[in-house]
Amino acid sequence: MSARATATSPATAPGRSHKASSKRGPTITPRATILGFVVFVTAIFAVAPARAYLDQRAERARLAQQVQQLQEQNAELQQRIDQLHDPVELERLARECLGMVEPGEIAIVPVRAGSPPPSPNCD
């Protein structure tokens, strides 16, 4: 046997075996501690921008839905404006809602006994 095979390495002290040191569990080096601290601090500072991003994304979706509703409402109102520019529609509204008649005409409103006259469609 050579002197190398019998000599103990400087890494293992006499009386200690590799099995005894492995039972202790992993050790945390100062470098790992600093890295863990940096990751923790980075995560803490990343929470606020991430939350703001998610809030802004939700607000954008809500505003997009509101824009869609307002565009639909705008289209309905534009259609109503076009109807009110029609002379036939204006005459109908004048007759039904305001009770107007052409010169020389006589307005006759049928009323059922015991009930008020029907309300016109004046919206």
HELIX and SHEET records of a PDB file:
HELIX    1   1 ALA A    3  THR A    6  1                                   4    
HELIX    2   2 HIS A   18  SER A   22  1                                   5    
HELIX    3   3 PRO A   30  LEU A   84  1                                  55    
HELIX    4   4 PRO A   87  LEU A   98  1                                  12    
END                                                                             
